[in-house]
């Protein structure tokens, strides 16, 4: 479900004028990709070592805006590599810059996946609003596998999360011109698992479910970057 505050007028895909500086924006398209690095093989913050056999998330729509997320965490390294981990503050979307309106179920264990093509414009981007909708099975995220901890029996688990609204906006401060490139969305699967205590994984509404839900909602577990063609 898209939050009402982000239900703006549809993106004008013809050439428009950037009122603040008088520069003409041009219609363009670019690919949207998603991937998740493999979580650490060591124990999480609760002492559990997790082996996943499924990690699925429903993604879409994805909308791009010129407005920046204020009061976000920043380090000089982010400026050097052109990437930012998102930490939301005050947010004013401003102009819509692009949109991908489909929905896909992504296997986070399957490597880099292409979601599809974004319809957008050139110009200065500031943020992304990401929706993780409930799919036909009624959940946004599904993780299953086995968790083990010294002195405890192994715990087979299946945890699901259902989100009722968009994630907090993600930082995406970059200039996109007409040069070829794509947007890469990184999901920190290890961050999702970091605070989960699997002792009560079979209990609906228990610590395991609640900790995972908080982590999925945490914009700090997502990163977006613009990759120019030929730089990888």
HELIX and SHEET records of a PDB file:
HELIX    1   1 UNK A    4  UNK A    6  5                                   3    
HELIX    2   2 UNK A   76  UNK A   81  1                                   6    
HELIX    3   3 UNK A  189  UNK A  193  1                                   5    
HELIX    4   4 UNK A  198  UNK A  200  5                                   3    
HELIX    5   5 UNK A  207  UNK A  217  1                                  11    
HELIX    6   6 UNK A  219  UNK A  221  5                                   3    
SHEET    1   A 2 UNK A  16  UNK A  18  0                                        
SHEET    2   A 2 UNK A  23  UNK A  25 -1                                        
SHEET    1   B 9 UNK A  83  UNK A  85  0                                        
SHEET    2   B 9 UNK A 222  UNK A 228 -1                                        
SHEET    3   B 9 UNK A 181  UNK A 187 -1                                        
SHEET    4   B 9 UNK A  27  UNK A  35  1                                        
SHEET    5   B 9 UNK A 113  UNK A 121 -1                                        
SHEET    6   B 9 UNK A  96  UNK A 100 -1                                        
SHEET    7   B 9 UNK A  62  UNK A  65 -1                                        
SHEET    8   B 9 UNK A 123  UNK A 130 -1                                        
SHEET    9   B 9 UNK A 170  UNK A 176 -1                                        
SHEET    1   C 4 UNK A 104  UNK A 107  0                                        
SHEET    2   C 4 UNK A  49  UNK A  59 -1                                        
SHEET    3   C 4 UNK A 141  UNK A 148 -1                                        
SHEET    4   C 4 UNK A 155  UNK A 161 -1                                        
END                                                                             
